[in-house]
Amino acid sequence: MQAITSDSRSVHSEFAGNTFIREGEQLNIAPEWYAVQTRPRHEKRVAAEIRARDMEEFLPVHRSRNRWKNGVTADVELPLFPCYLFVRVPLCDRLRLLGLPGVIGFAVNSSHPTALPEKDIDALRALSVICRAEPHPFLKAGDRVRLVAGPLTGMEGILTRRKQDLRVVLSLDFIMRSVAVEVSEFDIEPIVTRSKRASMLADVARR
């Protein structure tokens, strides 16, 4: 075992985020995806600022038909998750990111920014580009189903109906937002919860 001597102790430190990182300590330099909260209606401006600084960003959008006060209607692109976008940076660059105009902070599940898996970002891209998702009030309860076909296979959500169309509401807990995706009845399967399973067994026992 190597002894720690005064020569091997670091006399140099640099500031990264809210903590001092000493030389010799392992820096998290691998870029990862994080959800970033912005001021209202600043999503596109912040995305442009991020790109101008050679950082990778992803702003999911959806198309919406707006009617202006002069009676003119037009299709516009709006953020799929108002006040949120996603950025791929090393965690040690967070101060650089938080200093951008319009940025409020990171979306966190704990006291530290929470990195998002690449597969989650791929699913969000599919939502935005392929599935034509649109914003939906955040939901936590209801009949849960699993998508078994298409680019979102394996994702779980809440089944709803809009007129004659079936929709699955997918909720993202880390930013407290939901989106609704149109599906076919052949693309989903019910998720049997413990309470539903107990109820089904009770029905069978009564027969």
C-alpha positions in Angstrom: 0.0 0.0 0.0 1.4 3.4 -1.0 1.8 5.9 1.8 0.4 9.3 1.6 3.2 11.9 1.9 3.1 15.6 2.0 4.5 15.6 -1.5 1.6 13.5 -2.7 -1.1 15.7 -1.2 -2.6 18.2 -3.5 -1.9 21.9 -3.1 -4.0 22.8 -6.0 -7.8 22.9 -6.2 -10.4 24.2 -8.6 -14.0 25.1 -8.2 -16.5 22.9 -9.9 -20.2 23.5 -9.2 -20.6 24.1 -5.5 -17.7 21.9 -4.4 -13.9 22.2 -4.4 -12.4 19.4 -6.4 -8.8 18.6 -5.3 -6.2 17.4 -7.7 -6.0 13.6 -7.7 -9.7 13.3 -7.0 -11.7 11.8 -9.8 -13.7 14.4 -11.8 -16.9 13.4 -13.5 -15.7 14.6 -17.0 -17.9 12.2 -19.1 -20.7 14.2 -20.6 -24.2 13.1 -19.5 -27.7 14.3 -20.1 -29.5 16.6 -17.6 -32.8 18.3 -17.5 -32.5 22.0 -17.1 -35.3 24.4 -15.9 -35.7 27.7 -17.7 -37.7 30.9 -17.1 -41.1 30.8 -18.8 -40.9 31.3 -22.6 -37.0 31.2 -22.5 -36.6 27.6 -23.7 -35.6 28.5 -27.3 -33.4 31.4 -26.2 -31.5 29.2 -23.7 -31.2 26.4 -26.4 -29.5 28.9 -28.7 -27.2 30.1 -25.9 -26.2 26.5 -25.2 -25.4 25.8 -28.9 -23.4 29.0 -29.2 -21.1 27.6 -26.4 -20.6 24.3 -28.2 -22.7 22.4 -25.8 -25.2 19.7 -26.9 -28.8 20.5 -26.2 -32.2 18.9 -27.0 -35.4 20.9 -26.9 -38.5 18.6 -27.6 -41.2 20.6 -29.5 -44.7 19.9 -30.8 -46.7 21.7 -33.4 -49.8 23.7 -32.4 -52.2 25.7 -34.4 -52.5 29.2 -32.9 -55.0 31.9 -33.7 -53.7 35.4 -33.3 -55.8 38.5 -32.3 -56.0 39.6 -35.9 -57.7 36.4 -36.8 -54.7 34.8 -38.6 -54.1 31.2 -37.8 -50.7 29.5 -38.1 -48.8 26.4 -37.0 -46.1 27.1 -34.5 -43.5 25.0 -32.7 -43.9 25.1 -29.0 -41.8 23.3 -26.3 -43.2 19.9 -25.4 -42.2 20.4 -21.8 -42.7 24.1 -21.0 -39.8 25.6 -19.0 -37.5 22.5 -19.6 -34.9 21.4 -22.0 -32.1 18.8 -21.9 -28.3 19.4 -22.2 -25.4 17.0 -22.4 -22.4 18.2 -20.5 -19.8 17.0 -17.9 -21.1 17.8 -14.4 -17.9 19.9 -13.8 -19.3 22.3 -16.4 -22.5 23.0 -14.5 -21.5 26.5 -13.3 -20.9 27.5 -17.0 -24.4 26.3 -17.8 -26.1 27.8 -14.7 -24.6 31.2 -15.7 -26.5 31.4 -18.9 -29.4 34.0 -19.1 -32.8 32.4 -18.6 -31.5 29.3 -16.8 -33.0 28.6 -13.4 -31.3 25.4 -12.5 -31.1 21.6 -12.9 -34.1 19.3 -12.3 -33.1 17.1 -9.4 -34.4 14.1 -7.6 -31.9 14.6 -4.7 -29.5 17.3 -3.6 -27.4 16.8 -6.8 -28.3 17.0 -10.5 -29.7 13.7 -11.7 -28.1 12.4 -15.0 -30.6 10.8 -17.4 -29.9 7.6 -19.3 -29.3 7.8 -23.0 -32.3 5.6 -23.6 -34.6 8.1 -22.0 -33.4 10.8 -24.3 -33.9 8.5 -27.3 -37.5 8.0 -26.1 -38.0 11.7 -25.8 -36.7 12.2 -29.3 -39.2 9.6 -30.5 -42.0 11.4 -28.6 -41.1 14.7 -30.2 -40.3 13.6 -33.8 -42.2 10.3 -34.5 -45.2 10.1 -32.1 -46.4 13.7 -32.4 -46.9 13.9 -28.6 -48.5 16.9 -27.0 -48.5 18.3 -23.5 -50.9 16.9 -21.0 -51.8 17.7 -17.3 -49.5 15.7 -15.1 -51.1 12.4 -14.1 -50.2 9.8 -11.4 -53.2 7.6 -11.1 -55.4 5.6 -13.5 -55.5 2.4 -15.6 -51.8 1.7 -16.4 -50.8 0.1 -19.7 -47.5 -0.9 -21.4 -46.6 0.0 -24.9 -45.7 -3.2 -26.8 -45.1 -1.9 -30.3 -43.4 1.1 -32.0 -40.5 3.3 -30.9 -41.8 3.6 -27.3 -42.0 -0.2 -26.7 -41.6 -0.9 -23.0 -42.7 2.5 -21.7 -45.6 2.6 -19.3 -48.4 5.1 -18.9 -52.0 5.8 -18.2 -54.7 5.0 -20.7 -57.1 7.8 -21.7 -59.6 8.4 -24.5 -60.2 11.5 -26.6 -63.3 11.2 -28.7 -62.7 8.0 -30.7 -58.9 8.0 -30.2 -56.9 6.1 -27.5 -54.1 7.9 -25.9 -51.4 6.9 -23.4 -50.2 9.6 -21.0 -46.6 9.2 -20.2 -45.4 11.0 -17.0 -41.9 12.1 -16.4 -41.4 12.3 -12.6 -38.1 14.1 -12.7 -39.6 17.2 -14.3 -43.2 16.6 -13.2 -44.6 16.8 -16.8 -46.8 14.5 -18.8 -47.3 14.0 -22.6 -50.1 12.3 -24.4 -49.4 9.9 -27.3 -52.1 8.5 -29.7 -51.9 4.7 -29.8 -53.8 1.7 -31.3 -55.4 -0.8 -29.1 -53.0 -3.4 -30.6 -50.0 -1.4 -29.4 -50.8 -1.7 -25.6 -51.3 -4.2 -23.0 -52.8 -3.8 -19.5 -50.5 -3.8 -16.5 -52.0 -6.0 -13.7 -51.3 -4.4 -10.4 -51.2 -6.3 -7.1 -54.7 -5.0 -6.1 -56.1 -5.9 -9.5 -54.6 -9.4 -9.4 -56.1 -9.9 -5.9 -59.5 -8.8 -7.2 -59.2 -11.2 -10.2 -58.3 -14.1 -8.0 -61.2 -13.3 -5.7 -63.6 -13.2 -8.7 -62.3 -16.6 -9.8 -62.7 -18.1 -6.3 -66.3 -16.9 -6.2 -67.2 -18.7 -9.4 
